[in-house]
Amino acid sequence: MFCLTQKMKHVKHELKSWKHTQFGNFRDKTINNEQKIAYAEDRLLTWPNSYRLNSWLQRLLKQREKLLLFNQKYGGKLRRKEWLTKGDRNTKFFHFISQSQRRRNRVMRIKDDCGSWVDDRETIAQTFITAYEARFKSSYQGARPLPYLGLAKLVTDDDNRSLIRMPTLDEIKQALFSIDANKTPGPDGFSAGFFQTYWNIVGTDFSHGILEFFQTGRMLREINHTFITLIPKTDNPSLTSHYRPISLCSTIYKTIVKIVVNRMRPLLDKLVSPYQSAFIPTRSIHDNILLTHEILHKFKNCKGKTAWVAVKIDMEIAYDRLEWDFITKCLQELGFHPQWIHWIFTCISSVSYSLLIDGEPKGFFHPTRGIR
């Protein structure tokens, strides 16, 4: 895995140099081309029969078409349907949408723990870092004894043998190609689309890096370093809790997790309670919504002296508060193989975070609880 990361660093450096030498500044090239076209057309008004001017104008028009096609191919792939129909050629609409999105996501000011407004850039960043360090900090110091949770042993020996087998090259490739090619990349800058497009070149090194994790149970911390980007939940956010954190993981980590999830998926139906209807294949959260409506309707129409009460429990940021030792204890009681538990624990405990504040990474910290 170390060799893979070193090769990716070299490729990243070479790609930056290649982009600079081959394409330069696209915007400057476009403006320069438009100025030359305007000059050629102006001269043709005086000498309309000039062969050299007409030939030069045709070359400039072809150059402009190539620039626009390049912009559409490499810039338009990541735009949504409306952008592609209205602004796929470097139009005013596209730049307006981009600038509006950046302004909306820009953190202009925030309230600190004392309720005071903070507008200094570094202080804003430190306020977010402090809040997220506290969110991902365990409530317990050191190891603690956990009681028996009373979970039934549902995972059989056949299930464990299927879970802990070494992944094949086809399984690794299938996991990688199931990831959306245009998903935002992690800190290394390599999206799934890069590895999918150049699989015939990078496939062997990529597969060996994935296999090394399953063989040794160790993961490089730089592979599991994650950016947290902040998306405002409201139009006028004032607190750190008004921003939704989105984790940007590396493609290598995503592929490892995909393999783990694909193997775990067939067991979810018997592991998860039938009353849990959300996020489980073949189940729908709408079932519980309909059931809740029926119960409340029954409460409303009940007659007599018997009293009824309904309690709504909202567990805020529940995934961020999960203790790692509790997760391990649950997996042990359910009957999972120790090697499988070690793989999962390595994935969740080797992570480190940096926050993206206005597009710039700020801070660096290791969590002691929570999952992504």
C-alpha positions as CSV (number, residue, x, y, z in Angstrom):
1,M,0.0,0.0,0.0
2,F,2.9,2.3,0.7
3,C,4.3,1.7,-2.9
4,L,0.8,2.6,-4.3
5,T,0.7,5.9,-2.4
6,Q,4.2,6.9,-3.5
7,K,3.3,6.2,-7.1
8,M,0.2,8.3,-6.8
9,K,2.2,11.2,-5.4
10,H,4.6,11.0,-8.4
11,V,1.7,10.8,-10.8
12,K,0.0,13.8,-9.2
13,H,3.2,15.9,-9.5
14,E,3.6,14.9,-13.2
15,L,-0.1,15.6,-14.0
16,K,0.3,19.1,-12.6
17,S,3.3,19.8,-14.8
18,W,1.6,18.2,-17.8
19,K,-1.5,20.4,-17.3
20,H,0.5,23.5,-17.1
21,T,2.6,22.8,-20.2
22,Q,-0.2,21.3,-22.4
23,F,-3.2,23.5,-21.5
24,G,-1.8,26.5,-19.7
25,N,-4.5,29.0,-18.6
26,F,-7.7,28.1,-20.4
27,R,-9.4,31.4,-19.7
28,D,-6.5,33.4,-21.0
29,K,-6.4,31.3,-24.2
30,T,-10.1,31.8,-24.8
31,I,-9.9,35.6,-24.3
32,N,-6.8,35.8,-26.6
33,N,-8.6,33.8,-29.2
34,E,-11.7,36.1,-29.1
35,Q,-9.6,39.2,-29.4
36,K,-7.8,37.9,-32.5
37,I,-11.1,36.9,-34.1
38,A,-12.5,40.4,-33.4
39,Y,-9.3,41.9,-35.0
40,A,-9.5,39.7,-38.0
41,E,-13.1,40.5,-38.7
42,D,-12.4,44.2,-38.3
43,R,-9.6,44.0,-40.9
44,L,-11.8,42.0,-43.3
45,L,-14.3,44.9,-43.4
46,T,-11.5,46.8,-45.1
47,W,-10.0,44.0,-47.3
48,P,-12.8,41.4,-47.7
49,N,-11.0,39.6,-50.5
50,S,-7.8,39.1,-48.6
51,Y,-6.8,35.4,-48.8
52,R,-4.5,35.6,-45.8
53,L,-7.1,37.3,-43.6
54,N,-9.8,34.8,-44.5
55,S,-7.5,31.8,-44.0
56,W,-6.4,33.2,-40.6
57,L,-10.0,33.8,-39.5
58,Q,-10.9,30.2,-40.4
59,R,-7.9,28.9,-38.3
60,L,-9.0,31.1,-35.4
61,L,-12.6,29.8,-35.6
62,K,-11.4,26.2,-35.6
63,Q,-9.2,27.0,-32.6
64,R,-12.2,28.5,-30.7
65,E,-14.2,25.4,-31.5
66,K,-11.5,23.2,-30.0
67,L,-11.3,25.3,-26.9
68,L,-15.1,25.1,-26.4
69,L,-15.2,21.4,-27.0
70,F,-12.3,20.9,-24.5
71,N,-14.3,23.0,-21.9
72,Q,-17.4,21.0,-22.6
73,K,-15.6,17.6,-22.3
74,Y,-13.5,18.3,-19.1
75,G,-15.6,21.0,-17.4
76,G,-19.1,19.9,-18.4
77,K,-19.0,16.3,-17.2
78,L,-19.5,17.3,-13.5
79,R,-22.4,19.7,-14.1
80,R,-26.0,18.9,-13.6
81,K,-28.6,18.6,-16.3
82,E,-29.7,22.2,-16.1
83,W,-26.1,23.4,-16.3
84,L,-25.5,21.3,-19.3
85,T,-28.5,22.6,-21.2
86,K,-28.0,26.3,-20.2
87,G,-24.4,26.9,-19.5
88,D,-22.1,24.2,-20.9
89,R,-20.1,26.6,-23.0
90,N,-18.5,28.9,-20.5
91,T,-21.6,31.1,-20.4
92,K,-22.7,33.8,-18.0
93,F,-25.3,31.4,-16.5
94,F,-22.7,28.9,-15.5
95,H,-20.4,31.5,-13.8
96,F,-23.4,33.0,-12.0
97,I,-24.4,29.6,-10.6
98,S,-20.8,28.8,-9.6
99,Q,-20.4,32.1,-7.8
100,S,-23.8,31.8,-6.1
101,Q,-22.9,28.4,-4.8
102,R,-19.5,29.6,-3.5
103,R,-21.1,32.5,-1.8
104,R,-23.7,30.3,-0.1
105,N,-21.1,27.9,1.2
106,R,-18.8,30.6,2.4
107,V,-18.7,31.0,6.1
108,M,-18.8,34.8,6.7
109,R,-19.4,34.6,10.5
110,I,-20.4,32.2,13.2
111,K,-21.3,32.1,16.9
112,D,-18.9,30.7,19.3
113,D,-19.7,28.7,22.5
114,C,-20.4,32.0,24.4
115,G,-22.9,33.1,21.8
116,S,-20.7,35.9,20.4
117,W,-20.3,36.5,16.7
118,V,-16.9,35.7,15.2
119,D,-15.9,37.0,11.8
120,D,-12.1,36.5,11.7
121,R,-11.1,33.7,9.3
122,E,-8.7,31.9,11.6
123,T,-11.1,32.2,14.6
124,I,-14.0,30.8,12.5
125,A,-11.8,27.9,11.5
126,Q,-10.8,27.2,15.1
127,T,-14.4,27.4,16.3
128,F,-15.4,24.6,13.8
129,I,-12.3,22.5,14.7
130,T,-13.0,22.8,18.4
131,A,-16.7,21.8,17.9
132,Y,-15.8,18.7,15.8
133,E,-13.0,17.6,18.0
134,A,-15.5,17.6,20.9
135,R,-18.1,15.8,18.7
136,F,-15.7,13.0,17.9
137,K,-14.1,12.7,21.3
138,S,-15.0,9.7,23.4
139,S,-16.9,10.2,26.7
140,Y,-14.6,7.6,28.4
141,Q,-10.9,7.7,29.2
142,G,-9.1,4.4,28.4
143,A,-10.7,1.0,28.3
144,R,-13.9,0.3,30.2
145,P,-15.7,-3.0,31.0
146,L,-18.8,-3.5,29.0
147,P,-21.6,-5.8,30.3
148,Y,-23.2,-8.5,28.3
149,L,-25.6,-6.8,25.8
150,G,-27.8,-9.8,25.3
151,L,-27.4,-10.1,21.5
152,A,-28.1,-13.5,19.9
153,K,-25.3,-15.2,18.0
154,L,-26.7,-15.0,14.5
155,V,-23.6,-15.3,12.3
156,T,-22.8,-18.9,11.4
157,D,-19.4,-20.4,10.6
158,D,-20.3,-20.5,6.9
159,D,-21.0,-16.8,7.1
160,N,-17.7,-16.1,8.6
161,R,-15.8,-18.2,6.1
162,S,-17.4,-16.1,3.4
163,L,-16.7,-12.9,5.1
164,I,-13.0,-13.4,5.8
165,R,-11.9,-14.9,2.5
166,M,-9.3,-12.9,0.5
167,P,-10.9,-10.8,-2.2
168,T,-10.3,-11.7,-5.8
169,L,-9.1,-9.3,-8.5
170,D,-12.5,-9.4,-10.0
171,E,-14.1,-8.6,-6.7
172,I,-11.8,-5.6,-6.3
173,K,-12.5,-4.4,-9.8
174,Q,-16.2,-4.7,-9.3
175,A,-16.1,-2.8,-6.1
176,L,-14.1,0.0,-7.7
177,F,-16.3,0.3,-10.8
178,S,-19.5,0.4,-8.6
179,I,-18.4,3.8,-7.3
180,D,-19.6,6.8,-9.1
181,A,-16.8,8.1,-11.4
182,N,-17.7,11.7,-10.7
183,K,-17.8,11.6,-6.9
184,T,-15.7,14.2,-5.2
185,P,-12.2,12.8,-4.5
186,G,-10.5,12.7,-1.1
187,P,-7.4,14.5,0.0
188,D,-5.2,12.7,-2.5
189,G,-7.2,14.2,-5.4
190,F,-7.7,11.0,-7.3
191,S,-11.4,10.2,-8.0
192,A,-12.8,6.8,-8.8
193,G,-13.0,7.9,-12.5
194,F,-9.2,8.1,-12.7
195,F,-8.7,4.5,-11.6
196,Q,-11.6,3.3,-13.8
197,T,-10.4,5.0,-16.9
198,Y,-6.8,3.9,-16.6
199,W,-7.5,0.5,-15.0
200,N,-5.3,-1.3,-17.6
201,I,-2.3,0.7,-16.3
202,V,-3.0,1.1,-12.5
203,G,-5.1,-1.9,-11.9
204,T,-2.3,-4.2,-10.8
205,D,-0.9,-1.8,-8.3
206,F,-4.3,-0.7,-7.1
207,S,-5.4,-4.4,-6.5
208,H,-2.1,-5.2,-4.6
209,G,-2.7,-2.2,-2.3
210,I,-6.2,-3.4,-1.5
211,L,-5.1,-7.0,-1.0
212,E,-2.3,-5.8,1.4
213,F,-5.0,-4.4,3.8
214,F,-6.9,-7.7,3.9
215,Q,-3.7,-9.7,4.3
216,T,-2.1,-7.6,7.1
217,G,-5.1,-5.9,8.6
218,R,-3.2,-2.6,8.6
219,M,-4.0,0.7,6.8
220,L,-1.8,3.7,6.2
221,R,-3.2,6.7,8.0
222,E,-2.7,8.8,4.9
223,I,-5.1,6.5,3.0
224,N,-7.7,7.1,5.7
225,H,-7.2,10.8,6.1
226,T,-10.6,12.5,5.4
227,F,-11.7,16.0,4.5
228,I,-15.0,17.2,6.1
229,T,-16.8,19.7,3.9
230,L,-19.5,21.8,5.5
231,I,-22.8,22.3,3.7
232,P,-25.3,24.8,5.3
233,K,-28.6,23.3,6.4
234,T,-30.4,26.7,6.4
235,D,-30.2,29.9,4.4
236,N,-28.6,31.9,7.3
237,P,-26.5,29.5,9.5
238,S,-25.2,30.9,12.7
239,L,-24.0,27.9,14.7
240,T,-21.6,25.0,13.8
241,S,-24.5,22.6,14.2
242,H,-26.3,24.4,11.3
243,Y,-23.8,22.9,8.9
244,R,-24.0,19.3,7.6
245,P,-20.7,17.5,7.5
246,I,-19.9,15.5,4.4
247,S,-16.9,13.2,4.5
248,L,-14.6,13.1,1.4
249,C,-12.6,9.8,1.6
250,S,-9.9,8.4,-0.7
251,T,-10.9,6.0,-3.5
252,I,-8.7,3.3,-2.0
253,Y,-10.6,3.5,1.3
254,K,-14.0,3.6,-0.5
255,T,-13.1,0.4,-2.4
256,I,-12.1,-1.4,0.8
257,V,-15.3,-0.4,2.4
258,K,-17.3,-1.4,-0.7
259,I,-15.9,-4.9,-0.5
260,V,-16.8,-5.1,3.3
261,V,-20.3,-3.8,2.7
262,N,-21.0,-6.1,-0.2
263,R,-20.1,-9.1,1.9
264,M,-22.1,-7.8,4.9
265,R,-25.2,-7.0,2.9
266,P,-26.7,-10.5,2.6
267,L,-26.6,-10.8,6.4
268,L,-28.4,-7.6,7.2
269,D,-31.9,-9.0,7.0
270,K,-31.3,-11.4,9.9
271,L,-29.0,-9.2,11.9
272,V,-31.2,-6.0,11.9
273,S,-34.5,-6.0,13.8
274,P,-37.6,-6.1,11.5
275,Y,-38.7,-2.9,13.3
276,Q,-35.7,-1.1,11.7
277,S,-37.1,-0.2,8.2
278,A,-34.7,2.5,7.0
279,F,-31.4,1.9,5.1
280,I,-32.0,-1.8,4.7
281,P,-32.5,-3.4,1.3
282,T,-36.1,-4.5,0.5
283,R,-37.4,-2.3,3.4
284,S,-38.9,1.1,3.3
285,I,-38.9,3.9,5.9
286,H,-42.4,4.8,4.7
287,D,-43.8,1.7,6.5
288,N,-42.9,3.2,9.9
289,I,-44.4,6.6,8.8
290,L,-47.7,5.0,7.9
291,L,-47.7,3.0,11.1
292,T,-47.1,6.2,13.1
293,H,-50.0,7.9,11.4
294,E,-52.3,5.0,12.2
295,I,-51.2,5.0,15.9
296,L,-51.8,8.7,16.3
297,H,-55.1,8.4,14.5
298,K,-56.0,5.7,17.0
299,F,-55.0,8.0,19.9
300,K,-57.1,10.8,18.6
301,N,-60.2,8.6,18.4
302,C,-59.8,6.7,21.6
303,K,-62.7,7.1,24.1
304,G,-62.9,6.3,27.7
305,K,-60.7,6.9,30.8
306,T,-57.6,5.1,29.5
307,A,-54.8,7.6,28.7
308,W,-52.3,7.2,25.9
309,V,-49.0,8.9,25.3
310,A,-46.5,9.0,22.4
311,V,-42.8,9.9,22.9
312,K,-40.7,11.1,20.0
313,I,-37.0,10.5,20.5
314,D,-34.5,12.3,18.2
315,M,-30.9,11.1,18.5
316,E,-28.9,14.1,17.2
317,I,-25.7,13.1,15.3
318,A,-26.1,9.5,16.5
319,Y,-23.4,8.1,14.2
320,D,-20.9,10.6,15.5
321,R,-21.5,9.5,19.1
322,L,-21.1,5.7,18.6
323,E,-18.3,4.4,20.9
324,W,-15.8,2.1,19.2
325,D,-15.7,-0.4,22.0
326,F,-19.5,-0.7,21.9
327,I,-19.3,-1.5,18.1
328,T,-16.7,-4.1,18.8
329,K,-18.8,-5.6,21.6
330,C,-21.8,-5.9,19.4
331,L,-19.9,-7.6,16.6
332,Q,-18.4,-10.1,19.1
333,E,-21.8,-11.1,20.5
334,L,-23.3,-11.4,17.1
335,G,-20.7,-14.1,16.3
336,F,-18.4,-12.3,13.8
337,H,-14.9,-13.7,13.3
338,P,-12.1,-11.8,15.1
339,Q,-10.4,-11.1,11.8
340,W,-13.6,-9.5,10.4
341,I,-13.9,-7.4,13.6
342,H,-10.3,-6.3,13.3
343,W,-10.8,-5.2,9.7
344,I,-13.8,-3.1,10.6
345,F,-12.1,-1.6,13.7
346,T,-9.1,-0.7,11.6
347,C,-11.3,1.1,9.1
348,I,-13.1,3.2,11.7
349,S,-10.1,3.8,14.1
350,S,-7.3,4.8,11.7
351,V,-9.1,7.8,10.4
352,S,-7.9,11.4,10.8
353,Y,-9.9,14.6,9.9
354,S,-9.3,18.0,8.4
355,L,-12.1,20.5,7.9
356,L,-12.7,22.3,4.6
357,I,-13.4,25.9,5.5
358,D,-14.2,28.0,2.4
359,G,-12.5,25.3,0.3
360,E,-9.2,25.3,2.3
361,P,-8.2,22.4,4.7
362,K,-8.0,23.5,8.3
363,G,-6.9,21.6,11.4
364,F,-5.8,18.0,11.8
365,F,-7.2,15.7,14.5
366,H,-7.8,12.0,15.3
367,P,-11.3,11.0,16.6
368,T,-11.8,8.5,19.4
369,R,-15.4,7.7,18.6
370,G,-18.0,7.9,15.8
371,I,-18.3,6.5,12.3
372,R,-18.7,8.1,8.8
